[in-house]
Amino acid sequence: MSDADPIDPDRHVYGEADAPVTLVEYGDFECPYCGAAAPVLRELIDGSGGQVRLVYRHFPLFTVHPFALTAALAAEASGELFWAMHDLLFTHQHLLADADLDTYARTIGAGDVTGEAAQRFRPAIEADYASGGDKGVRGTPTLFIDGVLYTGRVDLRELRSTLGLRR
């Protein structure tokens, strides 16, 4: 990615790319609420029968979470292995120092995800953060369903009901 390349805000999609409903999450890898939401959102997508896709966008709350930005950089630097890194970061939220991030990268077979190797991904994180700010995001997780702010709880039953999913 160069500075001149446009940044795809939908670059991290979990679920069917052509699902009729898009759930966008603005998240922070060090946020405990995002950590609790991650498995709920996975189960929602996995149980939607291809009706819902999840788009993850970075919103590191760096003033309260000192490792949020480096974790986001590591996730971006993981490239095609983003979702594997995503899961490890949320599983190990209390261990997000560079040495930990490097260990996770080796675990999933990613290359360098810290230091200078990761810095080239900063514009993507800044773009996500700016888009969240433009939409009024102030905390994490913040969810949008087809562009509309979701104000309910991140609860599987409530989300399924809101989305009209059976199960």
Phi and psi in degrees as a GROMACS rama.xvg file:
@    title "Ramachandran Plot"
@    xaxis  label "Phi"
@    yaxis  label "Psi"
@TYPE xy
-106.28  168.927  SER-2
-62.6518  -24.0735  ASP-3
-84.4808  -17.1268  ALA-4
-70.5951  135.945  ASP-5
-68.925  147.945  PRO-6
-102.063  120.534  ILE-7
-75.8341  114.305  ASP-8
-68.2528  -16.7801  PRO-9
-105.096  32.4034  ASP-10
-73.674  -19.9208  ARG-11
-115.522  91.2298  HIS-12
-111.504  130.023  VAL-13
-113.95  126.593  TYR-14
109.836  -171.066  GLY-15
-69.9605  126.388  GLU-16
-58.2709  -31.0525  ALA-17
-103.225  21.0327  ASP-18
-57.796  141.347  ALA-19
-69.699  -18.7107  PRO-20
-119.139  133.553  VAL-21
-114.511  124.596  THR-22
-107.142  118.759  LEU-23
-105.019  128.517  VAL-24
-112.335  127.247  GLU-25
-96.0282  117.541  TYR-26
-135.225  169.307  GLY-27
-137.677  122.813  ASP-28
-66.5751  -15.9818  PHE-29
-99.0618  -5.5977  GLU-30
-76.4969  121.892  CYS-31
-64.294  -29.6953  PRO-32
-70.4911  -35.7561  TYR-33
-68.2824  -38.1285  CYS-34
-61.0929  -39.8206  GLY-35
-71.4879  -32.1183  ALA-36
-75.4662  -29.8163  ALA-37
-53.3844  -51.1543  ALA-38
-67.9496  -30.9278  PRO-39
-64.9048  -45.6908  VAL-40
-66.8533  -38.7953  LEU-41
-59.8681  -48.2868  ARG-42
-63.9902  -38.4681  GLU-43
-59.2574  -49.511  LEU-44
-66.3774  -46.8404  ILE-45
-61.5001  -31.1769  ASP-46
-96.7427  9.32019  GLY-47
-90.2908  -2.20212  SER-48
62.4301  31.9315  GLY-49
80.3231  10.3305  GLY-50
-86.6761  -19.5779  GLN-51
-132.567  138.495  VAL-52
-121.346  150.737  ARG-53
-109.149  130.303  LEU-54
-112.472  124.289  VAL-55
-98.6528  131.656  TYR-56
-128.335  142.443  ARG-57
-78.8377  134.93  HIS-58
-142.971  67.0524  PHE-59
-67.207  123.418  PRO-60
-88.3858  70.7409  LEU-61
-64.1355  -19.2531  PHE-62
-75.7502  -23.0596  THR-63
-114.825  -16.8978  VAL-64
-123.13  96.496  HIS-65
-63.8339  -19.4589  PRO-66
-105.479  1.51975  PHE-67
-61.3673  -42.8862  ALA-68
-69.478  -44.5442  LEU-69
-66.8798  -32.5164  THR-70
-66.4916  -42.5008  ALA-71
-62.8501  -42.287  ALA-72
-60.9043  -42.0164  LEU-73
-63.7023  -40.7102  ALA-74
-62.7173  -45.6297  ALA-75
-61.7299  -43.6659  GLU-76
-67.3001  -14.8594  ALA-77
-75.1829  -11.857  SER-78
57.8462  -124.064  GLY-79
-60.9467  -17.1246  GLU-80
-96.3906  19.0381  LEU-81
-50.9804  -50.1992  PHE-82
-67.8564  -32.516  TRP-83
-65.7741  -42.6319  ALA-84
-67.699  -42.2808  MET-85
-49.181  -50.992  HIS-86
-63.8414  -42.6659  ASP-87
-64.9526  -40.7486  LEU-88
-63.1496  -41.5912  LEU-89
-73.3308  -30.7599  PHE-90
-69.301  -31.9369  THR-91
-120.845  46.8919  HIS-92
-56.764  -26.9455  GLN-93
-83.6316  -2.85322  HIS-94
-130.323  83.5993  LEU-95
-125.424  21.8062  LEU-96
-72.2967  164.371  ALA-97
-53.4374  -42.3072  ASP-98
-61.5188  -38.2267  ALA-99
-66.5331  -45.4082  ASP-100
-60.7195  -40.6498  LEU-101
-63.7313  -38.1697  ASP-102
-63.5938  -44.3202  THR-103
-62.6194  -39.7701  TYR-104
-61.0602  -44.135  ALA-105
-63.488  -38.8059  ARG-106
-58.7013  -40.5777  THR-107
-96.2763  -4.41158  ILE-108
84.3345  23.8591  GLY-109
-86.6942  163.687  ALA-110
-82.5395  -148.932  GLY-111
-68.0667  129.58  ASP-112
-124.761  7.60238  VAL-113
-130.094  171.879  THR-114
63.1044  -147.031  GLY-115
-59.1204  -33.6028  GLU-116
-60.5899  -31.6307  ALA-117
-89.3066  -21.4979  ALA-118
-62.6517  -25.6725  GLN-119
-68.1771  -11.4987  ARG-120
-93.8072  -1.55853  PHE-121
-56.6072  -41.2844  ARG-122
-59.3224  -33.7306  PRO-123
-66.4879  -41.9679  ALA-124
-68.2549  -41.4829  ILE-125
-62.2754  -38.4216  GLU-126
-64.7483  -43.7757  ALA-127
-60.7715  -46.9311  ASP-128
-61.1756  -44.7992  TYR-129
-63.4879  -41.1517  ALA-130
-65.3727  -37.1439  SER-131
-64.2009  -44.9531  GLY-132
-59.2249  -40.4493  GLY-133
-63.5209  -28.441  ASP-134
-92.0006  2.11868  LYS-135
89.3623  10.9825  GLY-136
-65.6363  131.305  VAL-137
-127.5  -19.161  ARG-138
-144.456  176.853  GLY-139
-132.075  150.626  THR-140
-76.5829  145.786  PRO-141
-118.562  129.43  THR-142
-115.727  144.341  LEU-143
-126.241  134.77  PHE-144
-109.52  113.632  ILE-145
48.0799  44.1223  ASP-146
85.8723  -3.8172  GLY-147
-104.94  130.065  VAL-148
-57.8561  128.793  LEU-149
-94.16  123.786  TYR-150
-108.989  1.75334  THR-151
-79.7563  -178.889  GLY-152
-75.1615  153.168  ARG-153
-85.8399  78.5838  VAL-154
-129.539  133.331  ASP-155
-56.5563  -48.5183  LEU-156
-62.117  -44.5538  ARG-157
-66.4827  -41.6387  GLU-158
-64.988  -44.0395  LEU-159
-59.7615  -42.1124  ARG-160
-63.3845  -46.6477  SER-161
-59.02  -39.1314  THR-162
-85.924  -5.47595  LEU-163
71.936  28.6352  GLY-164
-92.0177  137.845  LEU-165
-85.9007  157.182  ARG-166
